[in-house]
Amino acid sequence: MRRALLLALALLSLPALADTLKPFSASYTADWKQVPISGTAERSLQRLDGDRWQLSFEASMLVASLTEQSTFRLDNDAFLPLTYRYERSGLGKGKEVEQDFDWSTKQVLGNDRGTAVRFPLNRGLQDKSTYQLVLQHDVAAGKKSMSYQVVDGDEIEVYDFRVLGEEAVRTKAGLIDAIKVERVRDPTQSKRKTILWFAKDWGHLLVRLHQVEKDGKEYQIMLKDGTVEGKPVQGRRD
């Protein structure tokens, strides 16, 4: 349940990626099936200056809260992480993570819960927030299977995804046509399951996420309202 709250996470694969990356803001409801607790989450993407962007996520519930923020820049068709900050309180022990991506020395420097970490930095490496934007970008470009190298704690892990098809999602903003994507895991290694739905007509904004934890607990976030390039997200009413 604690890890599920992390996962809440626009764009055509064209040469001028900066021109197609769409600022957005979105609010979600968050619910657990086995626990009578609900919460809210906010996610936003904004342009800072030039080719630098900031992706932010905040979530809160009765007993916990977390913040996650990434800055990155665009280089042609590549997302290059610059900084990653994560802080969680409640739900047992707190957690803080800091990562700095130094492209001049090709290193990732930071700490995970007080433990120093250092990794070689290669083009394509993502943090635990920016990979979600790359996933949106690749889904929008029509890719059916995707794989990313992600700095995850004190390791670099490979995250694999595949497109399952199209499905309409009923949200508080209306019925939204979406592309359904699954996180691919080895069932002999992990019982966790993650399904994501990205809005076809709204910059491939995340509209729903369903997570099953290894202990069987189920978690879901669902779009409440949002804007893409300042335009309110509106689905069909029927």
N, C-alpha and C positions, 0 to 999 in steps of 0.2 A: 504493500500500500504506500510505503514511503517513497519508493522509487517511482511508482506510477505517477505521482504528482509532478515529476519532472517533465513528463512527456506532453507536453501540450504543444506545439509547434507549432517568388511568385512569377511561372514566368517563362517566356518563350526563349528558345535557344537560338538567338540571333547574335550577330557580331557585336552590335551595340547593346550589350547587356544592361548597362546603366540606364538606358532609355526605356527598357522594358520592365525593370524591377519596380514594383508598385508599392509605395508606402501603404501600410494598413494598420488598423487597430481592431481588436476583437475582444469581446467578453464571452465567457463560457460559464456554464454551470458544471459542477463536479460532484459526482455521486458514487458511493460504494454500495453494492447490493447487500453485503453482510453487515454493514455498520450504519446505524441511523444518523449519519452525519452528512451534510452537504456543504459545499463551499463554492467559491467563485474564483475565476482566473482571468487575467488580462494579458493580452499579448499584442505587441506593436512593433512595427518596423518604420524607422524614420531616417531620412538622409541628414547627415551631420554637415558635411561640406565636401565639395569636389566629388571624389570617388569613395568617401568614407560613409558608412552606414552604421546604425545601431539597432540591434534586435533585443527586445526586452520582454521578460515574462515575470509576472507576479501572481502568486496564488495564496489564498488564505482560507482557513476554516476555523472551527471553534477551538481546536487544540494545536494548530500548527500554521506556519507561514513559510514561504520561501520566495526568494528573488533570484533571477538569473539574467545576466546581461552580457551580450557580446558586441564588440565592435569589429568591423571587417572592412576591407576595401575590395573593389572590383578591378581586375586586370584583364581586359578583353573579356573572355568568357569564363574566367575563373574567380571563385570566391576565396579571398585570402584572409583568414582570421587574424586579428590584431591583439585583442584582449578578451578574456573570459573570466567572469566573476559569478560565483554561486554561493548562496547562504541559505541555510535552512535552520529553523528553530522549532521546538516542540517535537512531538512524535519520537520521544526518546532523546538520544544524543543529538546535539546540534552538529552542523557540518558546514565548513567553509572551504572553498576551492578558488585558487587564483592561478591564472595561466597568462603568460605574455608570449606572443609569437614574434620573434625577432627575425625578420626576413633578411637583415644584413649579415647576421652571423649564422643563419639557418639553424636556429635552436628554439625550442619551446622551454621556457623556464617558469617555475611556479611552485606551488605547494598544495597538497591535498591533505586536509585535516592536520596541518602542522608538519607534514613530511615533505621535504623538498623533492621535486621531480624535475627531470631534464630529459628531453627527447631531441633527436635530429628532426629538423623541419624540412619537409619536402612538399613541393607543390601538390595540392590535392588533399593534404591532411586537414581535417576539420575538428572543431570543438563540438561539445555535446549540444550546442544550440544551432550553430551555422549549418551543420549537416542537414537539418530539417529544411532550411531554405534551398539547399542544393537538391534535396529530394523533390520539393515542390517544382523547382525549375526543370528537373529531368522528367517528372511526370507530365508537365505541361508540354515538353518537347516530344512526347509520345513514346518514351522509353518504356519497356515492359519489365526489365530487371535492372537493378542498380546495386552498386557495392561501394562503400565508403570506408576510408580509414579514419577513425575517430579517437581523439585523446579521451580516454575513459579512466579516470582515477590515476593510478600509477602505471597504466598500460596503454598501448595502442591497439584497439580492437577493430575488427572488420564488421560493419553492419551491412547486411544484405536485405534487399526488399524485392518484391515482385507485385505487379499489377494484377488484380483479380478480375477487374471488369468495371462496369458502370452501375451506379445504384442511386436512387433518389433518397435523400435524407430529410426527414421531417424535423425542422428546427423551429424555434420561436420566431425566426425571421421568415418562415415559410418553407415550402418544399424545394429543396435545392438539389440539382443534378450534380452528382459527384463521381469521382474516380476512386475506387476502393483499392487500397494498397495494404499488403501484409509484410510485416517484418519476418524474414526467414531465419529460423533457428534450427539447429540439430535437435530433434526430439529426444535423442539419447543423452543430450547434454543439458537441456533446459526445457522445463514445462511451461515457461512463460509464453504468452501469446499477445501480439499487438496488431490491431487493425486500425487503419487511418482512412478517412474520407476527405478528399480535396475537391473544393467547389470548381466545376468546369468553367463557369461564367464569371467568376469573381477572383481572378488572379491566382487560382488554385489555392485559395485560403483553406486552412484546416477547419473543417466544420464539425467533425466528430472523431473521437478516439476511443477505442474500447481495449482495455487491458485486462488480461488474466494473469495474476501473479503465480509464482511457483507453488504457493500454499493454497491455490484455488480461489483466492479472493478476487472479485471482479470490480473494476473501476471504469468509469466513463466520464468524458467531458463532452459537452454538446454546445454548439454555438447558440448564444443568446441574442447578440446583435453585433454589428461591426461595420466598418467602412473600408473601402479600397479606393485609394486616391481621392479620399474625401466623399465618395459616393456611398450612401447607405446600402448595405447588403439587403436585398429583397428577393425572397423566393416566391414560388407560385402559391396562390391561395386556392385550395379546393377542398 
